[in-house]
Amino acid sequence: MENYFWNTEQISSKKLYILIIYDIVSNKRRTAFAKKMNGYGFRVQKSAFEAMIPQNLYRKLLTEIPSMIDKREDSVRIYKIVGYGEVHLFGTNISVENEDVIII
């Protein structure tokens, strides 16, 4: 078992920790969505990304998602977590590192 912790209140730029979970029916839309999410954070499971981003990128993400999905078929959830947090990892997991994300 591995754990990692964060405290967004200690980061000077006031970043938000977000978890993006999605269920997108179309392969084409799902692939495009995953590529876009790679620009914000890192994949932790097949349909889940984690990111530590500033408030302005969070707002940008919220405006981009509706045009990337079919609201009748797809589902996207974004959890915004502010302050202290802890994640417990079990089984096969990727190595998690806190890094700055640059969106091109």
LOSEMAR-428879 format. One record per residue (C-alpha): chain; residue in one letter; y, x, z. Coordinates in nm, 4 decimals. Layout:
<nodes>
node mol:A&type:a&py:Y&px:X&pz:Z
...
</nodes>
This chain:
<nodes>
node mol:A&type:m&py:0.0000&px:0.0000&pz:0.0000
node mol:A&type:e&py:0.3510&px:0.1188&pz:-0.0856
node mol:A&type:n&py:0.6850&px:-0.0206&pz:0.0272
node mol:A&type:y&py:1.0422&px:0.0237&pz:-0.0834
node mol:A&type:f&py:1.3626&px:-0.0870&pz:0.0773
node mol:A&type:w&py:1.7244&px:-0.1384&pz:-0.0254
node mol:A&type:n&py:2.0573&px:-0.2308&pz:0.1241
node mol:A&type:t&py:2.3099&px:-0.3446&pz:-0.1337
node mol:A&type:e&py:2.5831&px:-0.3459&pz:0.1328
node mol:A&type:q&py:2.5633&px:0.0345&pz:0.1586
node mol:A&type:i&py:2.6098&px:0.0881&pz:-0.2165
node mol:A&type:s&py:2.9781&px:0.1490&pz:-0.2854
node mol:A&type:s&py:2.9859&px:-0.0427&pz:-0.6146
node mol:A&type:k&py:2.8495&px:-0.3586&pz:-0.4495
node mol:A&type:k&py:2.5429&px:-0.3916&pz:-0.6663
node mol:A&type:l&py:2.3077&px:-0.6869&pz:-0.6574
node mol:A&type:y&py:1.9312&px:-0.6625&pz:-0.6472
node mol:A&type:i&py:1.7862&px:-0.9184&pz:-0.8880
node mol:A&type:l&py:1.4368&px:-1.0290&pz:-0.9784
node mol:A&type:i&py:1.3888&px:-1.1877&pz:-1.3223
node mol:A&type:i&py:1.0710&px:-1.3881&pz:-1.3768
node mol:A&type:y&py:0.9997&px:-1.5601&pz:-1.7050
node mol:A&type:d&py:0.7473&px:-1.7710&pz:-1.8928
node mol:A&type:i&py:0.8395&px:-1.7765&pz:-2.2614
node mol:A&type:v&py:0.6063&px:-1.9509&pz:-2.5064
node mol:A&type:s&py:0.7013&px:-1.7847&pz:-2.8358
node mol:A&type:n&py:0.5868&px:-1.4233&pz:-2.8860
node mol:A&type:k&py:0.9030&px:-1.3471&pz:-3.0849
node mol:A&type:r&py:1.1382&px:-1.4849&pz:-2.8161
node mol:A&type:r&py:0.9333&px:-1.3252&pz:-2.5365
node mol:A&type:t&py:0.9447&px:-0.9813&pz:-2.7015
node mol:A&type:a&py:1.3198&px:-1.0061&pz:-2.7639
node mol:A&type:f&py:1.3756&px:-1.1216&pz:-2.4055
node mol:A&type:a&py:1.1725&px:-0.8333&pz:-2.2596
node mol:A&type:k&py:1.3641&px:-0.5809&pz:-2.4719
node mol:A&type:k&py:1.6917&px:-0.7234&pz:-2.3450
node mol:A&type:m&py:1.5708&px:-0.7117&pz:-1.9818
node mol:A&type:n&py:1.4782&px:-0.3428&pz:-2.0261
node mol:A&type:g&py:1.8502&px:-0.2836&pz:-2.0707
node mol:A&type:y&py:1.9174&px:-0.4278&pz:-1.7260
node mol:A&type:g&py:1.6279&px:-0.3050&pz:-1.5162
node mol:A&type:f&py:1.2610&px:-0.2142&pz:-1.5213
node mol:A&type:r&py:0.9432&px:-0.4120&pz:-1.5752
node mol:A&type:v&py:0.7282&px:-0.4502&pz:-1.2644
node mol:A&type:q&py:0.4764&px:-0.6965&pz:-1.4079
node mol:A&type:k&py:0.4131&px:-0.8497&pz:-1.7499
node mol:A&type:s&py:0.6708&px:-1.1256&pz:-1.6956
node mol:A&type:a&py:0.8864&px:-0.9785&pz:-1.4191
node mol:A&type:f&py:1.1753&px:-0.7331&pz:-1.4097
node mol:A&type:e&py:1.3687&px:-0.5880&pz:-1.1182
node mol:A&type:a&py:1.7237&px:-0.4557&pz:-1.1440
node mol:A&type:m&py:2.0063&px:-0.3264&pz:-0.9265
node mol:A&type:i&py:2.3231&px:-0.4137&pz:-1.1181
node mol:A&type:p&py:2.6926&px:-0.4723&pz:-1.0512
node mol:A&type:q&py:2.8307&px:-0.8256&pz:-1.0259
node mol:A&type:n&py:2.9898&px:-0.8160&pz:-1.3749
node mol:A&type:l&py:2.6533&px:-0.7353&pz:-1.5427
node mol:A&type:y&py:2.4889&px:-1.0114&pz:-1.3413
node mol:A&type:r&py:2.7431&px:-1.2634&pz:-1.4738
node mol:A&type:k&py:2.6910&px:-1.1284&pz:-1.8293
node mol:A&type:l&py:2.3147&px:-1.1692&pz:-1.7947
node mol:A&type:l&py:2.3560&px:-1.5313&pz:-1.6842
node mol:A&type:t&py:2.5603&px:-1.6101&pz:-1.9948
node mol:A&type:e&py:2.3159&px:-1.4369&pz:-2.2343
node mol:A&type:i&py:1.9903&px:-1.5986&pz:-2.1242
node mol:A&type:p&py:2.0455&px:-1.9587&pz:-2.2451
node mol:A&type:s&py:2.0792&px:-1.8444&pz:-2.6069
node mol:A&type:m&py:1.7581&px:-1.6380&pz:-2.5848
node mol:A&type:i&py:1.5214&px:-1.9167&pz:-2.4811
node mol:A&type:d&py:1.4110&px:-2.2644&pz:-2.5817
node mol:A&type:k&py:1.5111&px:-2.4814&pz:-2.2851
node mol:A&type:r&py:1.2367&px:-2.7341&pz:-2.3661
node mol:A&type:e&py:0.9502&px:-2.4806&pz:-2.3613
node mol:A&type:d&py:1.0571&px:-2.1720&pz:-2.1684
node mol:A&type:s&py:1.1353&px:-2.0966&pz:-1.8068
node mol:A&type:v&py:1.3432&px:-1.8129&pz:-1.6613
node mol:A&type:r&py:1.4163&px:-1.7609&pz:-1.2921
node mol:A&type:i&py:1.6638&px:-1.5073&pz:-1.1581
node mol:A&type:y&py:1.6625&px:-1.4338&pz:-0.7878
node mol:A&type:k&py:1.9790&px:-1.2650&pz:-0.6566
node mol:A&type:i&py:1.9189&px:-1.0770&pz:-0.3336
node mol:A&type:v&py:2.2161&px:-0.9368&pz:-0.1452
node mol:A&type:g&py:2.2042&px:-0.7165&pz:0.1638
node mol:A&type:y&py:1.8826&px:-0.5787&pz:0.3075
node mol:A&type:g&py:1.5511&px:-0.6156&pz:0.1310
node mol:A&type:e&py:1.1951&px:-0.4928&pz:0.1402
node mol:A&type:v&py:0.9133&px:-0.5095&pz:-0.1131
node mol:A&type:h&py:0.5458&px:-0.4562&pz:-0.0274
node mol:A&type:l&py:0.3355&px:-0.3326&pz:-0.3193
node mol:A&type:f&py:-0.0404&px:-0.3822&pz:-0.3358
node mol:A&type:g&py:-0.2825&px:-0.2759&pz:-0.6073
node mol:A&type:t&py:-0.1777&px:-0.1089&pz:-0.9300
node mol:A&type:n&py:0.1977&px:-0.0553&pz:-0.9287
node mol:A&type:i&py:0.4529&px:0.1458&pz:-1.1149
node mol:A&type:s&py:0.6602&px:0.4071&pz:-0.9389
node mol:A&type:v&py:0.9924&px:0.2493&pz:-0.8419
node mol:A&type:e&py:1.3033&px:0.4649&pz:-0.8466
node mol:A&type:n&py:1.6610&px:0.3635&pz:-0.7852
node mol:A&type:e&py:1.8476&px:0.4560&pz:-1.1023
node mol:A&type:d&py:2.1679&px:0.3578&pz:-1.2743
node mol:A&type:v&py:2.1176&px:0.1235&pz:-1.5704
node mol:A&type:i&py:2.3248&px:0.1575&pz:-1.8846
node mol:A&type:i&py:2.3306&px:-0.1304&pz:-2.1307
node mol:A&type:i&py:2.3873&px:-0.0309&pz:-2.4918
</nodes>
